[in-house]
Amino acid sequence: MKTNRKMLAGTCLLLASVLTLQAQSTRESFDNDWQIQLDTANIYVPSRLESKPWVSVQLPHDWSIEQPFDQYSPSTNGGASLRGGTAMYKKEFTLPASDKDKHLFIDFDGVYMNSTVWINGHQLGTRPNGYISFQYELTPYLKFGAKNEIKVLVHNHQPNSRWYSGSGIYRNVWLEKKGDVYVEHYGTYITTPEVSSSQATIKLQTKVKNTLDRSVPVEVKTVIFDDDKRVVKILTDKFTLAAGQLLERSKEAPITAPKLWSLETPHLYKAVTEVYRGGKKEDTYTTSFGIRSFHFDREKGFFLNGKSIKIIGVCMHHDMGALGSAVNYRAMERQLQILKDMGINGIRTSHNPPAPEWLELCDKMGFIVMDEAFDMWKKKKNNFDYHLYWDQWYHKDLVDQVLRDRNHPSVFIWSIGNEIPEQWGGDKDTSGRNITRALTHIIDSLDNRPTTAALNDPKKDNNIARTGKLGLIGVNYHHKGWANLPKEFPGQKFILTETVSSLQSRGEYLQPSDSIRRWAGFTKEKNGGTPDYICSAYDNSSAPWGSTHEETLKELLKYPFLSGMYIWTGFDYLGEPTPYPFPARSSYFGIVDLAGFPKDVYYLYQSLFTDKDVLHVFPHWNWKPGQKIDIWAYYNHADEVELLLNGKSLGVRKKTGDDLHVAWDSIPFVAGTLKAISRKNGKIVKVTEIHTAGKPYKLIATADRSTLQADNHDLSFVKIQVEDQNGNLVPYADNLLHFSLSGDGEIAALDNGKETDLRPFSDKEARSAYNGLGLAIIKAHNSKSNLKLTVTSEGLQPATVDIEVK
């Protein structure tokens, strides 16, 4: 009989899991069937905008990426020389009669910027912040069984950003449907006050709202699933809500043998909360969370689940290269996969709240996120930036960010600002201290994770740091002063919020390699660059405020009290092309170029922070006869590397001291083969060869994914290589590539990673290779299809790739 009871209990749990997981979602995509009127002039003239034609668009949508690069754009090349302007979006939709007794809300994940929303002619509100998510209730103004019209006016008047922002409804939009009693927006908060490998305590706080004009009995049931979709706990709570009441309820429960969230095994739990009134389900609200413990130690750095970990993170802007800023899940996933394979374990959302999907991916893939709020406070960095709205909006925007993001296990650090001008001023200007206290108070009232600020003046009299309100002292650059940080800030804990700022163009090499170039503002009249607007991929160029990757890493690895660093940057991004003016339109800072192709220094990190066998030798071996070339190698798991040229040894090199690479200097070029052999205790670990390439002969196309989902969003990234007759990449090839696609899909964008390529991203038929490589991004439509991409170039053998859309 006892066995039967156990079986019955197990059956009930299984049934609960099935019913809850199959419960109809109360949230649905609202991205389809929009139209736009667009005026790219920088001054808003209503009559001019109204004269523009309506054009159909699919959300998320970034109108700026569709524009030509423009030397005279008010964004300047800091904003990628792409125009903003003003747009009106509209959508017509019809609601079924069954929705009449529901509460309906519209959620915008982000609109850049200054958005005003109307429903059926009624203004719902305005949000100036281009990165924040926001919600409006539509219920009082809706029609049922008839057409409804929603309109969104967006102003992106430049300059308002120091990098490429994108323009428009560039993140997802959702329609939520709830009953009369429901979980408030961002209404759950899940923490784990006690965590061990044997047991964890889950604390669930839930805000429930009664919209009725009378008291009602309420039952809230939360079913917690692990990542195998097994029920691990069911929490129930019964209570009465007064008329119009918003009430927060708290429940705690133990979880036996929890699956801990870690960088290697980022286990996720799901809490599905259902609200019942009189036995009728009124709302379903789902929250993902992770179980982990962490702390920062002032002497030993960062610990996750009791394990010491060095944070090796990168700063990331929100654009996705040729796709612009319009959110795409697969494009973000690809970026994070490339970074993970490099050995990166952290992301800083510089310098703004990210898309919700970005944090979902960081949760699933295991990253330590610094979630940043602001690039400026009251003091401006650009004429039309957020400083204009600070007083009215900072409190609301920060609260919304923390409430939205605090359940993500990947979020470990809140950053209240980047290189804020209010950090200066000393005793005469108290604004920095006052704002710091206000912002940290907001965060501390909502969450218990540490707060930092990215200080580019890391001194004890810094107005932000001297408040004592930062849980972590955040330091931008100043690598030569890191050793003295414990003396400057006694008893404090440290995170390097922004480091490096190395400048590199993929596949470009300036000799000699041991001469470091500190470049900032190049013009033809001023030294600090090259006439063809390139930077060296040897890791021998950096901005004057920064340092090379090797200079930075050597300092970081010396000091256990440094919790870790966030490198500027993981990927190249649109805008801010230091050190060059137009026609440069994208950055040189990335370890990976704009198209997603790694630069050489990628393999330095891979050699240090992954278990992969690495032997990366560069540069290429196509030079003028007799030209003297420096050859570098990044390697690991070995004692030494021997280099041979056409079978003749050029010598053995070993890393000594804090060396992070080995080099052979001034090797006269002779066509043929460079062969590198790494050895451990005399045994070969890895062999790498580089061959002198002949003339371009053929194209090779390789898709990262040959099967896509028919969801109108999924992407395949196709790498195009220009090769010689023997299959060697031609490192100087710049052949014009022509692209065509058959089947029910589209070429979403083309790219090559070149910072000065002014061919518009709206051109989806042709793009030149850059140093032998090109990229085609293929997008699925919403039906099954067999796609075929064909790539041709005059005089070369063409390439094709097949992609199935299921």
Stockholm file with secondary structure:
# STOCKHOLM 1.0

chainA/1-806         MKTNRKMLAGTCLLLASVLTLQAQSTRESFDNDWQIQLDTANIYVPSRLESKPWVSVQLPHDWSIEQPFDQYSPSTNGGASLRGGTAMYKKEFTLPASDKDKHLFIDFDGVYMNSTVWINGHQLGTRPNGYISFQYELTPYLKFGAKNEIKVLVHNHQPNSRWYSGSGIYRNVWLEKKGDVYVEHYGTYITTPEVSSSQATIKLQTKVKNTLDRSVPVEVKTVIFDDDKRVVKILTDKFTLAAGQLLERSKEAPITAPKLWSLETPHLYKAVTEVYRGGKKEDTYTTSFGIRSFHFDREKGFFLNGKSIKIIGVCMHHDMGALGSAVNYRAMERQLQILKDMGINGIRTSHNPPAPEWLELCDKMGFIVMDEAFDMWKKKKNNFDYHLYWDQWYHKDLVDQVLRDRNHPSVFIWSIGNEIPEQWGGDKDTSGRNITRALTHIIDSLDNRPTTAALNDPKKDNNIARTGKLGLIGVNYHHKGWANLPKEFPGQKFILTETVSSLQSRGEYLQPSDSIRRWAGFTKEKNGGTPDYICSAYDNSSAPWGSTHEETLKELLKYPFLSGMYIWTGFDYLGEPTPYPFPARSSYFGIVDLAGFPKDVYYLYQSLFTDKDVLHVFPHWNWKPGQKIDIWAYYNHADEVELLLNGKSLGVRKKTGDDLHVAWDSIPFVAGTLKAISRKNGKIVKVTEIHTAGKPYKLIATADRSTLQADNHDLSFVKIQVEDQNGNLVPYADNLLHFSLSGDGEIAALDNGKETDLRPFSDKEARSAYNGLGLAIIKAHNSKSNLKLTVTSEGLQPATVDIEVK
#=GR chainA/1-806 SS CHHHHHHHHHHHHHHHHHHHHTSCCSEEECCSSEEEEEECSSSCCHHHHHTSCCEEECSSCCSGGGSCCCTTCTTTGGGTTCCCEEEEEEEEEECCGGGTTSEEEEEESCCBSCEEEEETTEEEEEECCSSCCEEEECGGGCCSSSEEEEEEEEEECSSCCSSCCCCBSCSCEEEEEECSEEEEEEEEEEEEEEECSSEEEEEEEEEEEECSSSCEEEEEEEEEECTTSCEEEEEEEEEEECTTCEEEEEEEEEEESCCBBCSSSBCCEEEEEEEEETTEEEEEEEEEECBCCEEEETTTEEEETTEEECEEEEEECSCCGGGTTSCCHHHHHHHHHHHHHHTCCEEEETTSCCCHHHHHHHHHHTCEEEEECCSCSSSCSSTTSGGGGHHHHHHHHHHHHHHHHTTCTTEEEEEEEESCGGGCCGGGCCHHHHHHHHHHHHHHHHCCSCEEEEESSCSTTCTTGGGSCCSSEEEESCGGGGGGHHHHSTTCCEEEEEEECBCCCTTCCCSCTTSCEECCCCBTTBSSSCTTCCCCTTSCEECTTSCCHHHHHHHHTTCTTEEEEEEECSBCCBSCCTTCCTTCCBCSCCSBCTTSCBCTTHHHHHHHHSSSCCEEEESCSCCCTTCEEEEEEEECSCSEEEEEETTEEEEEECCCTTCCCEEEEEEECCSSEEEEEEEETTEEEEEEEEECCCSCCEEEEEESCSEECSSSCCEEEEEEEEECTTSCBCTTCCCEEEEEEESSEEEEEEECCCTTCCSCTTCCSEEECBTTEEEEEEEECSSCEEEEEEEECTTSBCEEEEEEEC
#=GC SS_cons         CHHHHHHHHHHHHHHHHHHHHTSCCSEEECCSSEEEEEECSSSCCHHHHHTSCCEEECSSCCSGGGSCCCTTCTTTGGGTTCCCEEEEEEEEEECCGGGTTSEEEEEESCCBSCEEEEETTEEEEEECCSSCCEEEECGGGCCSSSEEEEEEEEEECSSCCSSCCCCBSCSCEEEEEECSEEEEEEEEEEEEEEECSSEEEEEEEEEEEECSSSCEEEEEEEEEECTTSCEEEEEEEEEEECTTCEEEEEEEEEEESCCBBCSSSBCCEEEEEEEEETTEEEEEEEEEECBCCEEEETTTEEEETTEEECEEEEEECSCCGGGTTSCCHHHHHHHHHHHHHHTCCEEEETTSCCCHHHHHHHHHHTCEEEEECCSCSSSCSSTTSGGGGHHHHHHHHHHHHHHHHTTCTTEEEEEEEESCGGGCCGGGCCHHHHHHHHHHHHHHHHCCSCEEEEESSCSTTCTTGGGSCCSSEEEESCGGGGGGHHHHSTTCCEEEEEEECBCCCTTCCCSCTTSCEECCCCBTTBSSSCTTCCCCTTSCEECTTSCCHHHHHHHHTTCTTEEEEEEECSBCCBSCCTTCCTTCCBCSCCSBCTTSCBCTTHHHHHHHHSSSCCEEEESCSCCCTTCEEEEEEEECSCSEEEEEETTEEEEEECCCTTCCCEEEEEEECCSSEEEEEEEETTEEEEEEEEECCCSCCEEEEEESCSEECSSSCCEEEEEEEEECTTSCBCTTCCCEEEEEEESSEEEEEEECCCTTCCSCTTCCSEEECBTTEEEEEEEECSSCEEEEEEEECTTSBCEEEEEEEC
//
